[in-house]
Amino acid sequence: MAEPAGRAYYFVFVTVVDCKYHGAWPVVEEVTGRISAGKCLVHAYVRELRFDYSRRAGERDFITEWSPFEKLRLLKSSHPEVSTCASCKWLPRDPSVSEKCASPLQSIRETLVQNQMDTVRLDIADDAFREELLGFFLAANVLPHVGVDNIDTTRLSLPYIGETDSLALASVAMT
């Protein structure tokens, strides 16, 4: 089957190791070593990135899913080629328009850099991502994750990691 003229296809295969239990780090370390750390993105909800701006009344907080930055930092020191993703929780729905969130965003970025994180998942509304917010993190060499299920991705020209529940949205032809 011939490739359409003018299109280049890039395939990136990465294993996402999603640690949602603070006691599972020995397993994460083992899995990362077996797969090849350079092909792994290790994700965790980070205790220092827990906020209460958008937490709904009565919304459960699973204490066991929170890990300190130290766990990701230690993993990266033993496997320097691993990619790390620190997740926030309960920021405002759209922190770029929230004056009360300007300081936390700056603090998040500084903390990510200090802890040598590669990527960040802000856990905000998909449509809240704008070029300015992507650029804010990219300027510190931190690649943001963006949910792409409910947005027009053509309005985003800067790099990001797209997250989706739809295989059709996961593949993009680049010209």
C-alpha positions as CSV (number, residue, x, y, z in Angstrom):
1,M,0.0,0.0,0.0
2,A,1.5,3.3,-1.1
3,E,1.9,6.2,1.4
4,P,-0.1,9.3,0.4
5,A,2.2,11.9,-1.1
6,G,3.3,14.7,1.2
7,R,2.6,12.9,4.4
8,A,5.0,11.5,6.9
9,Y,4.0,9.1,9.6
10,Y,5.7,8.8,13.0
11,F,5.0,6.0,15.4
12,V,6.0,6.4,19.0
13,F,5.6,3.4,21.2
14,V,5.8,4.1,24.9
15,T,4.7,2.1,27.8
16,V,2.9,4.2,30.4
17,V,3.5,2.9,33.9
18,D,0.7,4.5,36.0
19,C,1.4,4.4,39.7
20,K,-1.8,5.0,41.6
21,Y,-0.8,3.4,44.8
22,H,2.0,4.8,46.9
23,G,3.1,1.3,48.0
24,A,3.6,0.1,44.4
25,W,7.0,1.8,43.7
26,P,9.0,-1.4,44.0
27,V,6.9,-2.9,41.2
28,V,7.2,0.3,39.1
29,E,11.0,0.1,39.5
30,E,11.0,-3.6,38.4
31,V,8.6,-3.0,35.4
32,T,10.6,0.0,34.2
33,G,13.8,-2.0,34.4
34,R,12.4,-4.9,32.5
35,I,10.8,-2.9,29.7
36,S,13.7,-0.5,29.1
37,A,13.4,2.7,31.0
38,G,13.9,4.7,27.7
39,K,10.6,3.4,26.5
40,C,8.6,4.2,29.7
41,L,6.6,7.2,30.9
42,V,6.0,6.8,34.6
43,H,3.0,8.7,35.9
44,A,1.9,9.5,39.4
45,Y,-0.3,11.9,41.3
46,V,2.1,14.0,43.2
47,R,1.3,14.9,46.8
48,E,2.9,18.4,46.4
49,L,0.5,19.1,43.5
50,R,-2.7,18.5,45.3
51,F,-5.0,21.5,45.4
52,D,-8.6,22.1,46.5
53,Y,-9.7,24.8,44.0
54,S,-12.2,22.6,42.1
55,R,-12.7,19.7,44.5
56,R,-16.5,19.2,44.8
57,A,-18.1,18.8,48.2
58,G,-18.0,15.2,49.2
59,E,-15.6,14.2,46.4
60,R,-13.4,11.4,47.6
61,D,-9.7,11.7,47.9
62,F,-7.9,8.4,47.6
63,I,-5.0,9.1,50.0
64,T,-3.1,6.0,48.8
65,E,-2.8,7.3,45.2
66,W,-0.6,10.3,46.2
67,S,3.1,9.9,46.1
68,P,5.8,12.5,46.9
69,F,8.0,14.0,44.2
70,E,10.8,12.1,45.8
71,K,9.5,8.8,44.4
72,L,9.7,10.0,40.8
73,R,13.0,11.7,41.4
74,L,14.5,8.5,42.9
75,L,13.3,6.5,39.9
76,K,14.8,9.0,37.5
77,S,18.1,8.8,39.4
78,S,18.3,5.1,39.0
79,H,16.9,5.1,35.4
80,P,18.0,8.5,33.9
81,E,16.4,7.7,30.6
82,V,12.9,7.2,32.0
83,S,10.3,9.9,31.3
84,T,8.4,11.1,34.3
85,C,4.9,12.7,34.5
86,A,3.7,14.5,37.6
87,S,0.0,15.0,37.9
88,C,-1.9,17.7,39.6
89,K,-5.4,17.4,40.9
90,W,-8.2,19.9,41.7
91,L,-6.8,23.0,40.0
92,P,-9.4,25.4,38.7
93,R,-11.2,24.2,35.6
94,D,-9.3,26.8,33.6
95,P,-6.3,28.1,35.5
96,S,-5.2,30.4,32.8
97,V,-8.2,32.7,33.5
98,S,-8.1,32.4,37.2
99,E,-6.2,35.1,39.0
100,K,-6.0,33.1,42.2
101,C,-4.2,30.4,40.2
102,A,-1.3,32.5,38.7
103,S,0.9,31.9,41.7
104,P,0.2,28.2,41.9
105,L,1.0,27.7,38.2
106,Q,4.3,29.5,38.7
107,S,5.0,27.3,41.7
108,I,4.0,24.1,39.9
109,R,6.4,24.9,37.0
110,E,9.3,25.7,39.4
111,T,8.6,22.6,41.4
112,L,8.6,20.4,38.3
113,V,11.9,21.9,37.2
114,Q,13.5,21.4,40.6
115,N,12.4,17.8,40.7
116,Q,13.5,17.1,37.1
117,M,10.1,16.2,35.8
118,D,9.7,15.7,32.0
119,T,6.0,16.1,31.6
120,V,3.0,17.4,33.6
121,R,-0.7,16.5,33.7
122,L,-2.6,19.5,35.1
123,D,-5.9,17.5,35.1
124,I,-7.9,20.5,33.9
125,A,-10.7,20.8,31.4
126,D,-9.6,19.8,27.9
127,D,-10.7,23.1,26.3
128,A,-8.7,25.1,28.9
129,F,-5.5,24.5,27.1
130,R,-4.3,27.4,25.1
131,E,-1.0,28.2,23.4
132,E,0.0,30.5,26.3
133,L,-0.5,27.7,28.9
134,L,1.4,25.2,26.7
135,G,4.2,27.7,26.1
136,F,4.4,28.5,29.8
137,F,5.4,25.0,30.6
138,L,7.4,24.4,27.4
139,A,9.6,27.4,28.3
140,A,10.8,25.3,31.3
141,N,11.3,22.2,29.2
142,V,8.2,20.5,30.7
143,L,5.9,18.9,28.1
144,P,2.2,19.2,29.1
145,H,-0.4,16.5,28.6
146,V,-3.7,17.6,26.9
147,G,-6.9,15.7,26.8
148,V,-7.8,15.7,23.1
149,D,-11.2,13.9,23.1
150,N,-13.3,17.1,23.3
151,I,-11.2,19.8,21.6
152,D,-10.2,21.1,18.2
153,T,-6.5,20.2,18.3
154,T,-5.8,22.3,15.2
155,R,-5.8,25.4,17.4
156,L,-2.8,24.1,19.3
157,S,0.4,24.4,17.3
158,L,2.9,23.9,20.2
159,P,4.0,20.4,21.2
160,Y,2.0,18.4,23.8
161,I,1.2,14.9,24.7
162,G,-2.3,14.1,23.6
163,E,-4.4,11.9,25.9
164,T,-7.5,10.2,24.5
165,D,-9.9,7.3,25.1
166,S,-10.4,7.1,21.3
167,L,-7.9,5.2,19.1
168,A,-9.1,7.2,16.1
169,L,-7.9,10.4,17.8
170,A,-4.6,8.9,18.9
171,S,-3.2,8.7,15.4
172,V,-2.3,11.9,13.5
173,A,-0.9,12.3,10.0
174,M,1.6,15.1,9.9
175,T,2.3,16.9,6.7
